[in-house]
Amino acid sequence: MPTVKESSACAEDRQRRKLDFEWSLKPMTTLMRCVGIPLDFRDYRPLIGDRRSWFVTGFALLLFFIDAECQFSLTATIIYDAIYPQSSNNSSRSATFKWNNSINSINYIILILGSHAILLAVSQIDWPHLVRVLHRIEQMRFYNERHFKKFRIPSFVGLAASVTELISSVTVIWFTWVDSPFLYQLMTVGIFLFLGLVLIAFYHVCILCWIAYLMMNALGQDIKASGKDIKQCSSQLKLWKATYYLTGEFVHYINCCFGPFLFLLTTSYFVRMTNNSFYIFSILTYSHDKGHEAKVYTFIIFLIKDWISFVALTYIPSLVRKEAMNITRKLQNLQFEDNALKRQAELLRMEVSLSLPQITAAGFFDIDCKLIPTMVGTTLTYLIILYQFDSNEK
């Protein structure tokens, strides 16, 4: 039987655990570890001699080598079919269709293998820095239990969405290519299972961006609530400033950790959307093969899914910057009779407006809603070009 002191200590420990980001992010970090990306919240320095850490690292490297073997085998198959078209099952297809299919497959290979390598490097190099920033935010005690419960909800949503989407994608692929050779079915399902790693990383990035948005929103709400109390606002100006800069540092390390992955993912969306649109058009226009309707429905499902994912990927990061801009307006609306407080609030407003956080694709371009019309226009342009090439061969 536990003593009263032990019970009290356990209750305090449970309460403390609910006030940290490890507890909030645990559903997704656990899922990431299951696919071989060890995103740990413990101090990394003592992990060098930890047997469990060596086991996790070995498991991660094993999955990476299996992934690499699958991707290189598929690349060899694609190159062989491109060089010797008569060996392809789609020998009646145009050269444009075949090369489009090859480019799409290589796009998946680069996405999967590149993302796997980037995420493995991130887990050892940049992720510890992001964890330290989160620990510093915890130590400020600005966010309470209610906030951390809000931070945890996206992790559960991401976990459920990742598992559901992965199972549904594998099921659709298996039944669509039911007439294909068993080895081809098995290889395709294996590729999509490794694509699940990219899917999980996508949800993980969206969750981190959503948490950054919730942090900015909580800060804005606190400024708004304290606006009428001059004494309280005076005592919290420094806290607001420190909280804002730590949140901005959190966004900075999201970019450091996942910027290259976002660049790879965004460019992959462009290729996939163009190719899936061309597949649908080509199959509907020219194909009379058995089961072509099922393949059309499959490509339509994947095209819709890609567009929904792309919109989410651009919309959620844009909320972070939008909420930071709202903070500047709330600071501007503060009314003080004391000139010293006015100057402090104005200085903070200017600092916030000059350091608005932004999620980027490794610094090459911003991840925001402005990418959506760019993606639509570019996809339509290349679709028309592919259609012209395909028409000239008929």
BASE-385406 format. One record per residue: residue in three letters; x, y, z of N, C-alpha, C in turn; residue number from 1. Coordinates in steps of 0.2 Angstrom, whole numbers. Layout:
N
PT_resn_n.c1_n.c2_n.c3_ca.c1_ca.c2_ca.c3_c.c1_c.c2_c.c3_resi
PT_Ala_X_Y_Z_X_Y_Z_X_Y_Z_NUM $
...
This chain:
394
PT_resn_n.c1_n.c2_n.c3_ca.c1_ca.c2_ca.c3_c.c1_c.c2_c.c3_resi
PT_Met_4_-6_0_0_0_0_4_6_0_1 $
PT_Pro_3_11_-5_7_17_-5_5_22_1_2 $
PT_Thr_10_25_4_9_30_9_6_36_6_3 $
PT_Val_4_40_11_1_47_9_6_51_6_4 $
PT_Lys_12_51_8_17_55_5_19_52_-2_5 $
PT_Glu_19_46_-3_20_43_-10_14_45_-14_6 $
PT_Ser_8_44_-12_2_46_-16_2_53_-18_7 $
PT_Ser_4_57_-13_5_65_-15_10_66_-20_8 $
PT_Ala_16_62_-19_21_63_-24_19_61_-31_9 $
PT_Cys_16_56_-31_13_53_-38_9_58_-41_10 $
PT_Ala_4_61_-37_-1_66_-39_3_72_-42_11 $
PT_Glu_8_74_-38_12_80_-40_15_79_-47_12 $
PT_Asp_18_73_-48_22_71_-54_17_71_-60_13 $
PT_Arg_11_68_-59_6_68_-64_4_75_-66_14 $
PT_Gln_3_79_-61_2_86_-62_7_90_-66_15 $
PT_Arg_13_88_-64_19_91_-67_20_89_-75_16 $
PT_Arg_18_83_-76_19_80_-82_14_83_-87_17 $
PT_Lys_8_85_-84_3_89_-89_5_96_-90_18 $
PT_Leu_11_98_-88_13_105_-89_19_105_-93_19 $
PT_Asp_20_100_-97_26_100_-102_24_98_-109_20 $
PT_Phe_29_99_-113_27_98_-120_29_91_-122_21 $
PT_Glu_32_87_-118_33_80_-119_27_76_-119_22 $
PT_Trp_23_78_-114_16_75_-113_12_77_-118_23 $
PT_Ser_12_84_-121_7_86_-126_9_83_-133_24 $
PT_Leu_15_82_-134_17_79_-141_18_71_-141_25 $
PT_Lys_17_68_-135_19_61_-135_16_57_-140_26 $
PT_Pro_9_58_-141_6_53_-146_10_53_-153_27 $
PT_Met_12_59_-155_15_59_-162_23_57_-161_28 $
PT_Thr_26_59_-156_33_57_-155_34_50_-155_29 $
PT_Thr_29_47_-151_29_39_-151_28_36_-158_30 $
PT_Leu_23_39_-162_22_36_-168_28_37_-173_31 $
PT_Met_32_43_-172_38_44_-176_43_39_-174_32 $
PT_Arg_44_37_-167_49_32_-165_47_25_-168_33 $
PT_Cys_41_24_-169_39_17_-172_41_17_-179_34 $
PT_Val_41_22_-183_44_22_-190_51_23_-190_35 $
PT_Gly_55_23_-185_62_24_-185_65_31_-185_36 $
PT_Ile_61_36_-182_64_43_-181_63_44_-174_37 $
PT_Pro_69_43_-170_69_44_-163_69_51_-161_38 $
PT_Leu_63_55_-160_62_61_-158_62_61_-150_39 $
PT_Asp_67_62_-146_67_61_-139_67_67_-136_40 $
PT_Phe_64_68_-130_63_74_-126_68_74_-120_41 $
PT_Arg_72_68_-119_77_68_-114_83_72_-116_42 $
PT_Asp_87_73_-111_94_76_-112_98_71_-116_43 $
PT_Tyr_101_74_-122_104_70_-126_111_68_-124_44 $
PT_Arg_114_72_-120_121_70_-118_122_64_-114_45 $
PT_Pro_118_62_-109_119_55_-106_116_49_-110_46 $
PT_Leu_113_51_-116_110_45_-120_116_41_-124_47 $
PT_Ile_122_44_-124_127_41_-128_128_34_-126_48 $
PT_Gly_129_33_-119_130_26_-116_124_22_-115_49 $
PT_Asp_118_25_-117_112_21_-115_110_16_-120_50 $
PT_Arg_109_10_-117_108_4_-122_101_5_-126_51 $
PT_Arg_96_8_-123_90_9_-126_91_13_-132_52 $
PT_Ser_95_19_-131_96_23_-136_100_20_-142_53 $
PT_Trp_105_16_-141_108_12_-146_104_8_-150_54 $
PT_Phe_99_4_-146_94_0_-149_90_4_-154_55 $
PT_Val_87_10_-152_83_14_-156_86_16_-162_56 $
PT_Thr_93_19_-161_97_21_-167_98_15_-172_57 $
PT_Gly_99_9_-169_100_3_-174_94_2_-178_58 $
PT_Phe_88_2_-174_82_1_-177_80_6_-183_59 $
PT_Ala_82_12_-181_81_18_-186_85_17_-192_60 $
PT_Leu_92_15_-191_96_14_-197_94_8_-201_61 $
PT_Leu_92_2_-198_89_-4_-201_84_-2_-206_62 $
PT_Leu_79_2_-203_73_4_-207_75_8_-213_63 $
PT_Phe_80_12_-212_83_17_-218_86_12_-223_64 $
PT_Phe_90_7_-221_93_3_-226_88_-1_-230_65 $
PT_Ile_83_-3_-227_78_-7_-230_74_-3_-235_66 $
PT_Asp_73_4_-233_69_8_-237_74_10_-243_67 $
PT_Ala_80_11_-242_85_12_-248_85_7_-252_68 $
PT_Glu_85_0_-250_85_-6_-254_79_-6_-259_69 $
PT_Cys_73_-5_-255_66_-5_-259_66_1_-265_70 $
PT_Gln_69_7_-263_69_12_-268_73_11_-273_71 $
PT_Phe_79_9_-272_84_7_-277_82_2_-282_72 $
PT_Ser_79_-3_-279_76_-9_-283_70_-6_-288_73 $
PT_Leu_66_-2_-285_61_1_-289_63_6_-295_74 $
PT_Thr_69_9_-293_72_14_-298_75_10_-304_75 $
PT_Ala_78_4_-302_81_0_-307_75_-3_-312_76 $
PT_Thr_69_-5_-309_64_-7_-313_61_-2_-317_77 $
PT_Ile_60_4_-315_58_10_-319_62_11_-325_78 $
PT_Ile_69_12_-323_74_13_-329_74_8_-334_79 $
PT_Tyr_73_1_-332_73_-4_-337_67_-4_-341_80 $
PT_Asp_61_-2_-338_55_-2_-342_55_4_-347_81 $
PT_Ala_58_10_-345_59_16_-349_63_14_-355_82 $
PT_Ile_69_10_-354_74_9_-359_71_4_-364_83 $
PT_Tyr_67_-1_-361_64_-7_-365_57_-7_-364_84 $
PT_Pro_53_-2_-368_46_-2_-368_42_-8_-369_85 $
PT_Gln_45_-12_-373_41_-19_-374_40_-23_-368_86 $
PT_Ser_44_-22_-363_44_-26_-357_38_-23_-353_87 $
PT_Ser_36_-17_-354_31_-14_-350_24_-17_-351_88 $
PT_Asn_20_-18_-346_13_-20_-347_9_-15_-351_89 $
PT_Asn_11_-9_-351_7_-3_-354_10_-1_-361_90 $
PT_Ser_12_-6_-365_15_-5_-371_11_-1_-376_91 $
PT_Ser_5_-1_-375_0_3_-379_0_10_-377_92 $
PT_Arg_3_12_-372_3_19_-370_8_23_-374_93 $
PT_Ser_7_30_-374_11_34_-377_18_35_-373_94 $
PT_Ala_23_37_-377_29_39_-373_29_44_-368_95 $
PT_Thr_24_49_-369_23_54_-364_20_51_-358_96 $
PT_Phe_15_47_-359_12_43_-353_17_39_-349_97 $
PT_Lys_22_36_-353_27_31_-349_32_35_-346_98 $
PT_Trp_34_40_-349_39_45_-346_36_49_-340_99 $
PT_Asn_30_51_-341_27_54_-335_26_49_-329_100 $
PT_Asn_24_43_-331_24_38_-325_31_37_-322_101 $
PT_Ser_36_37_-326_43_36_-323_45_42_-319_102 $
PT_Ile_43_48_-321_45_54_-317_41_54_-311_103 $
PT_Asn_35_52_-311_31_52_-305_34_47_-300_104 $
PT_Ser_36_41_-302_38_36_-298_45_38_-295_105 $
PT_Ile_49_41_-299_56_43_-296_54_49_-291_106 $
PT_Asn_49_53_-292_47_58_-288_46_55_-281_107 $
PT_Tyr_42_50_-281_40_46_-275_47_44_-271_108 $
PT_Ile_51_41_-275_57_38_-273_61_43_-269_109 $
PT_Ile_62_49_-273_66_55_-270_63_57_-264_110 $
PT_Leu_56_58_-264_53_60_-258_54_56_-252_111 $
PT_Ile_53_49_-253_53_45_-247_60_44_-244_112 $
PT_Leu_65_43_-249_72_42_-247_75_48_-244_113 $
PT_Gly_73_54_-248_76_60_-245_73_62_-239_114 $
PT_Ser_67_61_-238_63_63_-231_66_59_-226_115 $
PT_His_67_52_-227_70_48_-222_76_50_-220_116 $
PT_Ala_81_52_-224_88_54_-223_87_60_-219_117 $
PT_Ile_83_65_-221_83_72_-218_80_71_-211_118 $
PT_Leu_75_67_-210_72_66_-203_77_63_-198_119 $
PT_Leu_81_58_-201_86_54_-197_91_59_-194_120 $
PT_Ala_93_64_-199_98_69_-197_95_74_-192_121 $
PT_Val_89_76_-193_86_81_-189_85_78_-182_122 $
PT_Ser_84_72_-181_83_69_-175_89_69_-170_123 $
PT_Gln_95_69_-174_101_69_-170_105_76_-170_124 $
PT_Ile_103_81_-174_106_87_-175_102_93_-172_125 $
PT_Asp_96_94_-175_92_100_-174_87_99_-169_126 $
PT_Trp_84_93_-168_79_92_-164_80_93_-156_127 $
PT_Pro_86_91_-154_88_93_-147_88_101_-145_128 $
PT_His_89_105_-150_89_112_-149_82_114_-149_129 $
PT_Leu_77_111_-153_70_113_-152_68_111_-145_130 $
PT_Val_70_105_-143_67_103_-136_70_107_-131_131 $
PT_Arg_76_110_-131_78_115_-126_74_121_-126_132 $
PT_Val_72_123_-132_68_129_-132_61_128_-129_133 $
PT_Leu_58_122_-130_52_120_-127_53_120_-119_134 $
PT_His_58_117_-117_60_117_-110_60_124_-107_135 $
PT_Arg_63_129_-110_64_135_-108_57_139_-108_136 $
PT_Ile_52_137_-112_46_140_-112_42_137_-106_137 $
PT_Glu_43_130_-105_40_127_-99_42_131_-93_138 $
PT_Gln_48_133_-92_51_136_-86_48_143_-85_139 $
PT_Met_45_146_-90_43_153_-89_36_152_-85_140 $
PT_Arg_32_147_-86_26_146_-82_21_151_-85_141 $
PT_Phe_21_153_-91_16_157_-94_10_153_-96_142 $
PT_Tyr_11_147_-99_6_143_-101_3_138_-95_143 $
PT_Asn_-3_137_-94_-6_133_-89_-8_127_-91_144 $
PT_Glu_-11_123_-87_-14_116_-89_-19_116_-95_145 $
PT_Arg_-23_121_-95_-28_122_-100_-25_123_-107_146 $
PT_His_-19_127_-107_-15_128_-113_-12_121_-116_147 $
PT_Phe_-9_117_-111_-6_111_-113_-11_106_-115_148 $
PT_Lys_-17_106_-112_-22_101_-115_-24_103_-122_149 $
PT_Lys_-24_110_-124_-25_112_-131_-19_110_-135_150 $
PT_Phe_-13_110_-133_-8_108_-137_-8_100_-138_151 $
PT_Arg_-11_96_-133_-11_89_-134_-16_87_-139_152 $
PT_Ile_-22_91_-140_-27_88_-144_-25_87_-152_153 $
PT_Pro_-21_92_-155_-18_91_-161_-14_85_-162_154 $
PT_Ser_-11_83_-157_-7_76_-157_-11_70_-158_155 $
PT_Phe_-16_70_-154_-21_64_-155_-24_65_-162_156 $
PT_Val_-26_70_-164_-29_71_-171_-24_69_-176_157 $
PT_Gly_-18_71_-176_-13_69_-180_-12_61_-180_158 $
PT_Leu_-12_58_-174_-11_51_-174_-16_47_-177_159 $
PT_Ala_-23_49_-176_-28_46_-179_-28_47_-186_160 $
PT_Ala_-27_53_-189_-27_54_-196_-22_50_-199_161 $
PT_Ser_-16_50_-196_-10_46_-199_-12_39_-200_162 $
PT_Val_-14_36_-195_-16_29_-195_-21_27_-200_163 $
PT_Thr_-27_31_-200_-32_30_-204_-30_31_-212_164 $
PT_Glu_-27_36_-213_-25_38_-220_-20_32_-223_165 $
PT_Leu_-15_30_-219_-11_25_-221_-14_18_-222_166 $
PT_Ile_-19_16_-218_-23_10_-219_-27_11_-225_167 $
PT_Ser_-31_16_-226_-35_17_-232_-31_17_-238_168 $
PT_Ser_-25_21_-238_-21_21_-244_-19_14_-247_169 $
PT_Val_-16_10_-242_-14_4_-243_-19_-1_-246_170 $
PT_Thr_-25_0_-243_-31_-4_-245_-33_-2_-252_171 $
PT_Val_-34_4_-253_-36_6_-260_-31_4_-265_172 $
PT_Ile_-24_4_-264_-19_2_-269_-19_-5_-270_173 $
PT_Trp_-20_-9_-264_-21_-17_-265_-26_-19_-269_174 $
PT_Phe_-32_-16_-268_-38_-18_-272_-38_-15_-279_175 $
PT_Thr_-35_-10_-280_-35_-7_-287_-31_-11_-292_176 $
PT_Trp_-25_-13_-289_-20_-17_-293_-21_-24_-292_177 $
PT_Val_-27_-27_-290_-28_-34_-289_-26_-38_-294_178 $
PT_Asp_-27_-36_-301_-25_-40_-306_-18_-40_-308_179 $
PT_Ser_-14_-36_-304_-7_-36_-306_-3_-42_-302_180 $
PT_Pro_3_-43_-304_7_-49_-301_8_-47_-294_181 $
PT_Phe_8_-53_-290_8_-52_-282_14_-48_-280_182 $
PT_Leu_20_-50_-284_26_-46_-282_26_-39_-283_183 $
PT_Tyr_22_-37_-288_21_-30_-289_17_-27_-284_184 $
PT_Gln_11_-30_-282_7_-28_-277_11_-27_-270_185 $
PT_Leu_15_-32_-269_19_-32_-263_24_-26_-263_186 $
PT_Met_27_-25_-268_32_-19_-269_28_-12_-268_187 $
PT_Thr_22_-12_-271_18_-6_-271_16_-4_-264_188 $
PT_Val_13_-9_-260_11_-8_-253_17_-7_-249_189 $
PT_Gly_23_-10_-250_29_-8_-246_31_-1_-247_190 $
PT_Ile_31_2_-254_32_9_-255_28_13_-251_191 $
PT_Phe_21_12_-251_16_16_-248_17_15_-240_192 $
PT_Leu_20_10_-237_21_9_-230_27_14_-228_193 $
PT_Phe_32_14_-233_37_19_-231_35_26_-233_194 $
PT_Leu_30_27_-237_27_34_-238_24_36_-232_195 $
PT_Gly_22_31_-228_18_33_-222_23_37_-217_196 $
PT_Leu_29_36_-218_34_40_-214_34_47_-216_197 $
PT_Val_33_49_-222_32_55_-225_26_58_-222_198 $
PT_Leu_20_54_-222_14_56_-220_14_58_-213_199 $
PT_Ile_17_54_-209_17_55_-201_22_62_-200_200 $
PT_Ala_27_63_-204_31_69_-203_27_75_-205_201 $
PT_Phe_23_74_-210_19_80_-212_14_82_-207_202 $
PT_Tyr_11_77_-204_6_79_-198_10_81_-192_203 $
PT_His_16_79_-191_20_81_-185_22_89_-186_204 $
PT_Val_24_91_-192_25_98_-194_19_102_-193_205 $
PT_Cys_14_100_-196_7_103_-195_5_104_-188_206 $
PT_Ile_7_99_-184_5_100_-176_10_105_-173_207 $
PT_Leu_16_105_-174_21_110_-172_19_117_-174_208 $
PT_Cys_17_118_-180_15_124_-182_8_126_-179_209 $
PT_Trp_4_122_-178_-3_123_-174_-1_125_-167_210 $
PT_Ile_3_122_-164_5_123_-157_8_130_-157_211 $
PT_Ala_13_132_-161_15_139_-162_10_144_-162_212 $
PT_Tyr_5_142_-166_-1_147_-167_-5_148_-161_213 $
PT_Leu_-6_142_-157_-9_142_-151_-5_146_-146_214 $
PT_Met_1_146_-146_5_150_-141_4_157_-143_215 $
PT_Met_5_159_-149_4_166_-151_-3_169_-149_216 $
PT_Asn_-8_164_-150_-15_166_-148_-16_167_-141_217 $
PT_Ala_-13_163_-137_-13_163_-129_-10_170_-127_218 $
PT_Leu_-4_172_-130_-1_178_-129_-5_184_-130_219 $
PT_Gly_-8_184_-136_-13_189_-138_-19_190_-133_220 $
PT_Gln_-22_184_-131_-27_184_-127_-25_187_-120_221 $
PT_Asp_-19_186_-118_-17_188_-111_-16_196_-112_222 $
PT_Ile_-13_198_-118_-12_205_-119_-19_209_-119_223 $
PT_Lys_-24_206_-122_-31_209_-122_-34_209_-115_224 $
PT_Ala_-33_204_-112_-36_203_-105_-33_208_-100_225 $
PT_Ser_-27_209_-101_-23_214_-96_-23_221_-98_226 $
PT_Gly_-26_223_-104_-26_229_-107_-29_235_-102_227 $
PT_Lys_-34_233_-98_-37_237_-94_-34_238_-87_228 $
PT_Asp_-30_234_-85_-26_234_-79_-19_236_-80_229 $
PT_Ile_-18_243_-79_-12_246_-80_-6_243_-76_230 $
PT_Lys_-8_242_-70_-3_239_-65_-1_232_-67_231 $
PT_Gln_-6_228_-69_-4_221_-71_0_221_-77_232 $
PT_Cys_-2_225_-82_1_226_-88_8_228_-88_233 $
PT_Ser_9_232_-83_16_235_-82_21_229_-80_234 $
PT_Ser_18_225_-75_22_219_-73_23_214_-78_235 $
PT_Gln_19_214_-83_19_208_-88_22_210_-95_236 $
PT_Leu_24_216_-95_27_218_-102_33_214_-103_237 $
PT_Lys_38_213_-98_44_209_-99_42_202_-101_238 $
PT_Leu_37_199_-97_35_192_-98_32_191_-105_239 $
PT_Trp_28_196_-108_26_196_-115_31_195_-120_240 $
PT_Lys_36_200_-119_42_200_-123_46_194_-123_241 $
PT_Ala_47_191_-117_51_185_-117_47_179_-120_242 $
PT_Thr_41_179_-119_36_174_-122_36_174_-129_243 $
PT_Tyr_35_180_-132_35_181_-139_42_179_-142_244 $
PT_Tyr_47_181_-139_54_179_-143_55_172_-142_245 $
PT_Leu_53_168_-137_54_161_-136_50_157_-141_246 $
PT_Thr_44_160_-142_39_157_-147_42_158_-154_247 $
PT_Gly_45_164_-155_48_165_-162_54_160_-163_248 $
PT_Glu_58_159_-157_64_154_-158_61_147_-159_249 $
PT_Phe_55_146_-156_52_139_-157_51_138_-165_250 $
PT_Val_48_144_-168_47_143_-175_53_143_-179_251 $
PT_His_58_147_-177_65_146_-180_67_139_-180_252 $
PT_Tyr_67_135_-175_69_129_-175_65_124_-178_253 $
PT_Ile_58_125_-179_54_121_-183_57_122_-190_254 $
PT_Asn_59_128_-193_62_129_-199_69_125_-200_255 $
PT_Cys_73_125_-194_79_122_-195_78_114_-195_256 $
PT_Cys_73_112_-191_72_104_-191_69_102_-198_257 $
PT_Phe_63_106_-200_59_103_-205_59_107_-212_258 $
PT_Gly_63_112_-212_63_116_-218_65_112_-224_259 $
PT_Pro_71_108_-224_72_104_-230_67_99_-232_260 $
PT_Phe_64_96_-227_58_92_-228_52_95_-231_261 $
PT_Leu_51_101_-229_45_105_-232_47_107_-239_262 $
PT_Phe_53_108_-241_55_110_-248_54_103_-252_263 $
PT_Leu_56_98_-250_55_91_-253_48_90_-254_264 $
PT_Leu_44_91_-249_37_89_-249_33_94_-254_265 $
PT_Thr_34_100_-253_31_105_-258_32_104_-265_266 $
PT_Thr_39_103_-267_40_101_-274_37_95_-276_267 $
PT_Ser_37_90_-272_34_83_-273_26_84_-275_268 $
PT_Tyr_23_89_-271_16_90_-272_15_92_-279_269 $
PT_Phe_19_97_-282_18_99_-288_19_94_-294_270 $
PT_Val_24_89_-293_24_84_-298_18_79_-297_271 $
PT_Arg_16_77_-291_11_73_-290_4_75_-293_272 $
PT_Met_3_82_-292_-3_84_-294_-4_85_-302_273 $
PT_Thr_2_87_-305_2_87_-312_1_80_-315_274 $
PT_Asn_5_75_-312_5_69_-315_-2_65_-314_275 $
PT_Asn_-5_66_-308_-11_63_-307_-17_66_-311_276 $
PT_Ser_-16_72_-312_-21_76_-317_-21_73_-324_277 $
PT_Phe_-14_72_-326_-13_70_-333_-15_62_-333_278 $
PT_Tyr_-14_58_-328_-16_51_-328_-24_51_-329_279 $
PT_Ile_-27_55_-325_-35_55_-326_-37_57_-333_280 $
PT_Phe_-34_62_-336_-36_64_-342_-34_59_-347_281 $
PT_Ser_-28_56_-347_-26_51_-352_-30_45_-352_282 $
PT_Ile_-31_42_-346_-35_36_-345_-42_37_-348_283 $
PT_Leu_-45_43_-346_-52_44_-348_-53_45_-355_284 $
PT_Thr_-48_48_-358_-48_49_-366_-46_43_-370_285 $
PT_Tyr_-41_40_-368_-38_35_-373_-39_27_-370_286 $
PT_Ser_-40_26_-364_-39_20_-361_-46_16_-362_287 $
PT_His_-45_10_-364_-51_5_-364_-49_-2_-361_288 $
PT_Asp_-44_-1_-356_-41_-7_-353_-47_-9_-348_289 $
PT_Lys_-46_-16_-346_-50_-18_-341_-48_-15_-334_290 $
PT_Gly_-53_-13_-330_-52_-10_-324_-50_-3_-324_291 $
PT_His_-50_1_-330_-47_8_-330_-51_12_-326_292 $
PT_Glu_-58_11_-325_-62_15_-321_-60_15_-314_293 $
PT_Ala_-58_9_-311_-56_9_-304_-49_13_-303_294 $
PT_Lys_-45_13_-308_-39_17_-308_-40_25_-308_295 $
PT_Val_-45_26_-312_-47_34_-312_-49_36_-306_296 $
PT_Tyr_-54_32_-303_-56_34_-296_-51_34_-291_297 $
PT_Thr_-46_30_-291_-40_30_-287_-36_36_-288_298 $
PT_Phe_-35_38_-294_-31_44_-295_-35_50_-293_299 $
PT_Ile_-41_50_-294_-45_56_-292_-45_57_-284_300 $
PT_Ile_-45_51_-280_-45_51_-273_-38_54_-271_301 $
PT_Phe_-33_51_-274_-26_54_-272_-25_61_-274_302 $
PT_Leu_-28_63_-279_-28_70_-281_-31_75_-276_303 $
PT_Ile_-37_73_-274_-41_77_-269_-37_77_-263_304 $
PT_Lys_-35_71_-261_-31_70_-254_-25_75_-254_305 $
PT_Asp_-21_75_-260_-15_79_-261_-17_86_-260_306 $
PT_Trp_-22_88_-263_-24_95_-263_-26_97_-256_307 $
PT_Ile_-30_93_-253_-32_94_-246_-26_95_-241_308 $
PT_Ser_-21_90_-242_-15_91_-238_-11_97_-240_309 $
PT_Phe_-11_99_-246_-7_105_-248_-10_111_-245_310 $
PT_Val_-16_112_-245_-20_117_-242_-19_118_-235_311 $
PT_Ala_-19_112_-231_-18_112_-224_-10_114_-223_312 $
PT_Leu_-6_111_-227_1_113_-226_3_120_-227_313 $
PT_Thr_-1_124_-231_0_131_-232_-4_135_-227_314 $
PT_Tyr_-10_133_-225_-14_137_-221_-12_137_-214_315 $
PT_Ile_-10_132_-211_-8_131_-204_-2_136_-202_316 $
PT_Pro_3_135_-206_9_140_-205_7_147_-206_317 $
PT_Ser_3_149_-210_1_156_-211_-3_159_-205_318 $
PT_Leu_-6_154_-201_-9_156_-195_-5_159_-190_319 $
PT_Val_2_156_-190_7_159_-185_8_166_-186_320 $
PT_Arg_10_168_-192_11_174_-194_5_179_-193_321 $
PT_Lys_0_177_-195_-6_181_-194_-8_182_-187_322 $
PT_Glu_-7_178_-183_-8_179_-175_-3_183_-172_323 $
PT_Ala_4_183_-175_9_188_-173_7_195_-175_324 $
PT_Met_4_196_-181_2_202_-183_-4_205_-179_325 $
PT_Asn_-8_200_-176_-14_202_-172_-11_205_-165_326 $
PT_Ile_-5_202_-163_-2_204_-157_0_211_-157_327 $
PT_Thr_3_213_-163_5_220_-164_-1_225_-163_328 $
PT_Arg_-7_223_-166_-13_227_-166_-16_228_-159_329 $
PT_Lys_-15_222_-155_-17_222_-148_-13_226_-144_330 $
PT_Leu_-6_226_-145_-2_231_-141_-3_238_-143_331 $
PT_Gln_-5_239_-149_-6_246_-151_-13_249_-148_332 $
PT_Asn_-17_244_-146_-24_246_-143_-23_247_-136_333 $
PT_Leu_-17_246_-133_-17_247_-126_-16_254_-124_334 $
PT_Gln_-20_256_-119_-21_264_-118_-17_265_-111_335 $
PT_Phe_-12_269_-111_-8_270_-104_-8_278_-103_336 $
PT_Glu_-9_280_-97_-8_287_-96_0_289_-94_337 $
PT_Asp_3_283_-92_10_284_-90_14_284_-97_338 $
PT_Asn_18_289_-98_22_289_-104_28_284_-104_339 $
PT_Ala_30_282_-99_35_276_-99_32_270_-101_340 $
PT_Leu_26_268_-99_23_262_-101_21_263_-108_341 $
PT_Lys_19_269_-111_18_269_-118_24_268_-122_342 $
PT_Arg_29_270_-120_36_269_-124_37_262_-124_343 $
PT_Gln_37_258_-118_38_251_-118_34_247_-122_344 $
PT_Ala_27_249_-122_22_245_-126_24_246_-133_345 $
PT_Glu_25_253_-135_26_254_-142_33_251_-145_346 $
PT_Leu_38_251_-140_44_248_-142_43_240_-143_347 $
PT_Leu_39_237_-139_38_230_-140_34_229_-146_348 $
PT_Arg_29_233_-148_25_232_-154_30_233_-160_349 $
PT_Met_34_237_-160_39_238_-166_43_232_-166_350 $
PT_Glu_46_229_-161_50_223_-161_46_217_-164_351 $
PT_Val_40_217_-162_36_211_-164_35_212_-172_352 $
PT_Ser_33_218_-174_31_219_-181_38_218_-185_353 $
PT_Leu_44_219_-183_50_218_-186_52_211_-186_354 $
PT_Ser_49_207_-182_52_200_-181_46_195_-182_355 $
PT_Leu_42_196_-187_36_191_-187_38_185_-189_356 $
PT_Pro_36_179_-186_39_173_-188_36_170_-194_357 $
PT_Gln_40_166_-198_37_163_-204_40_156_-205_358 $
PT_Ile_36_152_-207_38_145_-209_40_145_-216_359 $
PT_Thr_46_142_-217_49_143_-224_51_136_-226_360 $
PT_Ala_52_135_-233_55_128_-236_62_129_-236_361 $
PT_Ala_66_128_-231_73_129_-231_76_136_-233_362 $
PT_Gly_71_141_-232_73_148_-234_72_149_-242_363 $
PT_Phe_70_144_-246_69_145_-253_63_149_-254_364 $
PT_Phe_57_148_-251_51_151_-251_47_150_-245_365 $
PT_Asp_42_155_-244_38_155_-238_32_149_-239_366 $
PT_Ile_31_146_-233_25_141_-234_19_145_-231_367 $
PT_Asp_15_147_-236_9_151_-234_4_150_-239_368 $
PT_Cys_-2_154_-238_-8_153_-243_-6_156_-250_369 $
PT_Lys_-1_160_-251_1_162_-257_3_157_-262_370 $
PT_Leu_5_151_-259_8_146_-263_2_142_-267_371 $
PT_Ile_-4_143_-265_-10_139_-268_-11_142_-275_372 $
PT_Pro_-12_148_-276_-13_150_-283_-7_149_-288_373 $
PT_Thr_-1_149_-285_5_148_-288_5_140_-291_374 $
PT_Met_3_136_-286_2_129_-288_-3_127_-293_375 $
PT_Val_-9_131_-292_-14_130_-297_-12_132_-304_376 $
PT_Gly_-9_138_-305_-7_140_-311_-1_136_-314_377 $
PT_Thr_4_134_-310_9_130_-313_7_123_-315_378 $
PT_Thr_3_120_-311_0_113_-313_-4_113_-319_379 $
PT_Leu_-8_118_-320_-12_119_-326_-7_120_-332_380 $
PT_Thr_-2_124_-331_3_125_-337_6_119_-339_381 $
PT_Tyr_9_115_-335_12_109_-336_7_104_-339_382 $
PT_Leu_1_104_-336_-4_99_-339_-6_100_-346_383 $
PT_Ile_-6_107_-348_-7_108_-355_-1_106_-360_384 $
PT_Ile_5_107_-357_11_105_-361_11_97_-362_385 $
PT_Leu_9_94_-357_9_86_-357_3_84_-362_386 $
PT_Tyr_-2_87_-362_-8_86_-366_-6_87_-373_387 $
PT_Gln_-2_92_-375_0_94_-382_5_88_-384_388 $
PT_Phe_10_86_-380_15_81_-382_11_74_-383_389 $
PT_Asp_6_73_-379_2_67_-379_-2_67_-385_390 $
PT_Ser_-5_72_-387_-9_73_-393_-5_72_-399_391 $
PT_Asn_1_74_-400_5_74_-406_7_66_-407_392 $
PT_Glu_7_62_-402_9_55_-403_3_51_-405_393 $
PT_Lys_-3_53_-404_-9_49_-406_-10_49_-414_394 $
